[in-house]
Structures are given as C-alpha cells and as structure tokens.
Amino acid sequence: MHKDLEEFQEKLPLKLLDEIEALAPASKLKKVAKKVLEEYEAARIDAGEAVGLISAESIGEPGTQMTLNTFHYAGVAEMNVTMGLPRIIEILDGRKSISTPSMEIFLKSPYNKGEKIREAALQIKETKLGDVVSEYGMNIVDLKIELKFSAERIKELGLTPAAIGKVIEKPLASDAQVKVEGDGLTLRLKEKEEGRGLNALYRLKEKCKEVYVSGIKGVRQVLPVKRKDEYLIITFGSNLKKLFELDFVDTTRTTTNDIHEISEVLGVEAARQAIIDEVFRVIETQGLDVDIRHIMLVADTMTASGEIKGITRYGVVSEKASVLARASFETPIKHVINAALKGEVDTLNSVVENVMLNQTVPVGTGLPSLVSKKEK
C-alpha cells in the first residue's frame, strides 16, 4: 500500500483504499482519500438508528405493489421461472425446495462463441431411457420387451446400445434381465415377476422409460441463449455439484437460483451474496427501487449463524433472545409457557417487546437517558 494511504487504514475499508490507489493519480492520493473519508463518514448510519425497521418498511412497501407472475422463456413451454412476490417469499422463507430451480451456465472458449454449444447442452441435459427409444415391442408369450433405439439420438449423445445396457442394468436388476441385441435391447421379466404376467410387463415398460441414462440428474430442460457477445446455457432444474465436474463450464461465473445448493457447494458467504442478487433481481425486474443495503441487512440476518435460516418462526425468529419478541410473531402461548418453564429473563432491549409493554423504545432518541443530580 502507498505510504500516503497508511494513515487511513483504520478509518476506511481495505476495498475502498485499493480502489483509490488504482484509480487516483499518485500525487493526489491523500486528497482523494480525505474526500472519500468525508463521504464515508456521512454515509454511515447514526448510533441508535432502527435499521431493521427501516429495511422492513423499505422492502415491504414496494413489495405490496409486486405482481404475482412467472417469467416465461419464449418458445420453450416448460421453462417458466418464478418471479415477483412468490419468488421473494421463497427466498426470504429460506425454502429448501423451490418451485422453479434454474441454472445460468457460462462456458469456456470455444463453446461460449457458439461452437459445439449443442453438444455441450446435450451433455448437461438429463437423458432418460424413454428419450432415446423410438419403438417398444412387447412379446407376451416370452414376457419380454424389445427396445429399438433412435440411431440419430444415441449418436448425438455419443452412446451405444451396449453402454446404455450397462447403465440401466442396475436400476432394473430387481425386475428384469437386460440383454443387448443388435441395435436394441431386450428386457426379460425375472422369474419372480413372471407370475404376475401382463401387469408386470406393462409396469416394467413404464418404469424403464424413467431410468437415467446420461447427462446431469435433475436438469430437465436446456436452452442455449446469446447474451451480448457470448453464448450461455439456461436450464430448468439444478445440480451445481455435478455441473462443476464438466471441464467446459466456467465455474467462476456459473450460478443457480437455489440458495441452499449454493450454500452446500460454495459456502455460506456465496449463499449470502446469492440472496442479495436474487432479491435485487426480482425487485429490479418489477421496476422498483430499493437500496441494496436493506437487502444486505436481510441477507446478513439470514446467514449470520453460518447456515441459511428463513425469516419464519422456525428460522431467524426462533433464535431471538427476547421471549416477548418470539411470542409476538406466531404461537405466543407456546413461547411464553416454554420461557416460564425454563425461567428465562427478558432484558427488554429491543423494539418489539418495549412496544408491547408501552415503554420508550431504546432506539433513536430513546437510546440515551438523562441522569441529573437531585437537590438536597
């Protein structure tokens, strides 16, 4: 670090100091740093400011104007992405299973230039046995099913009947014997199933359609799109861990809208950033204006414990130190009884509990208290 900036080390964040050093002329570093420090001090919140309440108001008020809609990718019927209020609720509740999981996959060269992007997309999309079979033949006498593959489809995926037979053998092991015959497969019912006859054969036919063959499990649809100068792939379905094993994927920029998956694969800091990005994206799409610092406060609250906790009675609210604050949210009798049994003490040092007891709230002007000497 430049010697002119050393005196500001304790006063300004390191990121700001790095930016000043990179962008300001060497002769004016001190002058620029002083100006930045003034702006930084002015932008800081005053002691006692009720930041939680202001954030709640600032997100809640525009939130009431949001539309209940889903975003639809043109030309692909199955690709709907939940947006608007349902998406905000989904994120802030910290739900583990979301309604429309999706990934944005950035690719390395030459795939991001559009070359071989179809091959890349096919490697990512989950392929089931039903997707590569062109014809099913049922032999009722011998109780077997003859599968004929679509030659074009298996060539696209770089598969062979033998390779497919090997993959599906294990999932179907309890019901049928798999045998490769020419450019197809034969599934013969096992002896224990033969007694059930035709019913078992039909069940086997339906079961084999759903058996996994290749690609990434969970990715049901892929859509290559061009954004500015590069191509990327948008998916319906998410599996970040498996995706990162593919060598043509740019792992530094690829992301998913499943916050819990990000937390598992990349850690809680990445999940915090994902919460900020996802909420901000929804708000921006709706044409609303909310300061990012309000969203950052919500993300910090949700991830402060080291894992994602939703703003629900089972998540963030359950960890509040104040009994009355917990009771004010939902199920008050349960909280009060449990606190009485444990002998909990409420120090009344937050907003909610003081409002309930009609006392001065210890924020803003209610924070300092006046002490004066009494005349004798």
N, C-alpha and C positions, 0 to 999 in steps of 0.2 A: 504493500500500500504506500502511496505517496506521502511524504512527511507532512505536507500541508493539511492532510486529512486526518492525521493521527489524533488530534485533539477532539475530533467529532465521533471517535469510535464508540464512546459510551453513550452518546446522545442520539445517534442515528442508526437505523438498521443497516446491517452489512450490505444488503442488496442495493439500497439507495446509494451507499458510498461507492460500490462497484460501478453503478450507472454513472455517477458524477465523474469518476476517474476515466471512464470510457468515452464519455460524450463532451466533457468540458475541456477547454484549452488549458494546458499545464500552468500558464501564468495566472489564470483566473479561478483555479480550483477552490481556494479559500473563500473567495467572494461568492461563488456559486453555492458552496456548502453552507455558508451563513444564511443565504436566501432560502435554501431547501429546509434548513433547520427552523426558520421562522414559519414557513408554510406547514411543516410537520407538526410544530407545537400548536398552531392554530387549528389544525385538523383533528387533534386528539380530543377525546371525549372528556368532559369535565367530571371531576370526582362526584359521585352520588347520582350520576345520570342513570335513569332507568332504561338501560339499553334493551333489556328483554321486552319490556312493554312497547317501546318504540318499534322494535323489529316486528313484534306480533301485529301491531297496527299497520305497519308499512307493507307487510306481506298479506295480511288478512283483508285489508280494504280493496286492493286491486284483485285479490283472489275471488271476491264476490262477483266481479264482473267477467270472470272467465267463462268461456263456453264449454259445454260438455261435448267434446268432439274427439274423433280419431283422425290421424293423418293417413292418407291413402296414397301409396305409390302407383302412379298411372300405369295401367297396362298389366299389373300383377294383382289378381283378385285376392290372393291370400295374404298379401303384405300390408297389413294395417298396423300402424304404430299408435299406441295410446298417447294422446296429448291432452292439454287443457287441465281442468281440475282433477279428473281421475288420476292423471299421472302425478300431479303434485301430492295428492293424498297417498298414493302408492309409495312415493319416495319418503315422505315425512313419517309415515307409519312404519317404515323400515321393513316392508313385507319381503318375505324370503322367496315367494313365488309370484312373479309379476305377470300381468296379462299378455303383454307382447314383448318377450325378450328379443333383443336385436343386437347385432354387432356391426361396427364400421371397420372394415378390414383394409388397411393401407398396405400396398405391395411394394416389393423391391423392384429395381430395374431388371429385365426389360418389361416385366408384367405391368408395371404402372404406366407404360406407354401404350398399352393396349395389345401388346404381343402376347399370344398364348393365354389371354385372360380367360377364355372359355375353358381351357384345360385346368387352370387354377381354380375356377369356380366349381368345376365338376369334382375336383379333389376335395373341396371343402364340403359340398352338399352331401348330406346323409343319403345313401342309396340303399333301398330295401330290395329284397328278392322280387317283389311284385313289380318293381320299376324296370327290371331287365328281362322279365319273362314275357314273351309275345303270345304264347299258346299253352294252355293246360289240357292235358289229355288224361281222362280218368278210366282206368282199367278195373272194372267192377269185379271181374272174375278173379284176377290175381291180387285184388286190393292194393293197387299201386297208382301213383300219379306220375305222369310223364311231363316234364317241363321242357319247353323249347325256348331257347334264348333268342333275343333280338340281337343279331350279329353286329348291327351298327352300334347299338347301345353299349354292348360289352367292349367293343373295340375303342369307343370314345373314352371309356373308363379305364382302359388298359387291363382288362380282366380276361380270364379264360374259364371255360366250364369247370376245369379241374380246380382252379383257385377258388371259385365260388363254392364248389362242393366241399372243399376243405373248411371254408369259413362257416357254412351253415350246418356242418355235421354235428358240432357240439350242441347248439341250441335245440336241434331236433332229435338229439340222441335218445330221449325217453320215448318218443313216439314212432320214429321211422328209421329205416336204414337208407343211407344216401349212396347212390351209385352213379358214376359218370358214364354216359352212353353217347358217344359221338359228340354232337354239338349241343347236347342237352343233359338233363339229369333225370334219374328215376328215384322216387320216394316210395319205398315199400313199407307198409304198416308192420309194426313188430307183432310178434305172436300174441302178446297180452292184449293188444288192441284189436286183433282180428275178430274177436268175439262180438265186438260192437258194430262190426260190418260197415255199412254205408255211412252211418252217422259219423264214425271215427274218421272215415276218409274225407268227408266234407270238412270236418273240423281241422284236419291236417292241412287241407288246401288253404283254408282261411288263415291258419297260423303261419304257414310258410311264407305268405305274402308279406308279413310284417317282420320277417327275420332280417337283421342287419347284415349288409354285405360289404360296403366300403364307405369312405368319407368320414366326416366328424359327427358323432352321435349328437342328436339334438338340433342340428342345423337343417331345418325342413325346406327352406327356400333360399335361393341366392339370386342377387340382382347386381350385375356389373353396371356402374354408373360413371359418368365423366364429371369431375368437379374441377373447374379451372383447367389446368394443363395436365392433370393426371387422372388415371382410372383407379377406382376403388370398388370394393365389393360390399354391398349391404346385405345382411342376412336376416332371415326370420328364424329365431332360435339362437341359443348362445352356448358356447363351450370354449371359454378362453384358454383354459389349460392345454387342451388338445391342439387348439389352433396354433399356439405358440411353438409347437413342435415342428411345424412346417417351415422349411428354410426360405420360402419366397415371401413370407409375411414380415412386414416391418413392425416388429414388436414394440418399438418406441412410440408409435402413434396409434396403433390399433386399440380399439376400446369397445366396451359393451355397455348396455344400459341397465345391466343387472348389478346393482351396487354390492350385494353380498358376494357375488362371484369375484368382483374386483378386490374386495377385502381378503378373500381366501387366496387369490393368486398373487396379488401385488402388495397387499398390506393395507393397514387402516388409514395411512396418510393418503394413499391413492384413492381409497373409498371416500374420504372427506372431500377431496378435490372433485370426485365424480358427483357427489351430492350437490356441490356448488354448481358444477357445469350443467347437470341435468335440470335442476330447478330454474337456473338462469335461462336455459334454452327454452323451456316452456313459457316462462314469463315474456321472453323476447318475442317468441312466435306469436303470442297473443297481442303484441304491440303495447305492452305495459312497461312502466318504468319503476323499477325497484332498485335501490342502491345495493350493490353487491355485498357490502359489509353486513347488511341484515341477514342475507343468506349465509354468509360465512359464520355468523354467530350461531345460527341454527345447526349448521354442519358441525361446528365445534362441540355443541351441546350433545349432538347425537353420537359423536365418536370419541368423546373425552375419556371414556372408560377403557378404550383400547379395542372395543368391538362396536358394531353398529347397533344402536338402540333406538327404536322408533319413539315418536312423541305420543306415547299411549300410556295407559295405566300399568302395563306390564314392562314398559321400557323406561324412558327418562323419568317419568313421574314417580315410579316406584322407588327411585333412588334418592328422592328429595329428603333432606334431613328433617324438615318440619312435618309433624303429624297433621296439622290443620291444612297445610298446602296439599298433602296427599289426599286428605279427606275431601277437599274442595273440588277435586277433579271428577272422580267416579267412585262408587261403592263406599260412601263415607262411614257407615256403621262398622264395616269390616275393619277399616283403618283405625278407627277410634278404639274399638274393642281390643285389637291386637296391641296397640300402643299402651292401653291401660294394663293389659296382662304383663307386658314387658317392663312397665314403669318408665316409659320414655318421657324425656323432658323437651318441651318446645321453647326455644330461646327467642322466638318472635323477631327474627332479624331479617325477614324478607317482606315482600309486598302483600301477598295473598292473605297470610294469617293476620296481619295488622288491620287489613280492610274488614276481615270477618269480625274482629273484636272492636271495630270503630276507634282505632288508635291512629296516631300520626304514623305515616309510613316512613321507614328510615331510608328514604332516597331524596335526592334533590335538596330542597330547603329543610326537609325533615331529618336530614342526616346530622347536622351539628346540633348540639344542645347548649343552652346558655347556663352558665354557673355564676352566681353572684353572691357576694358576702352579705350576710344578714346583719342589720344594725342591732346593736345591743339595746 
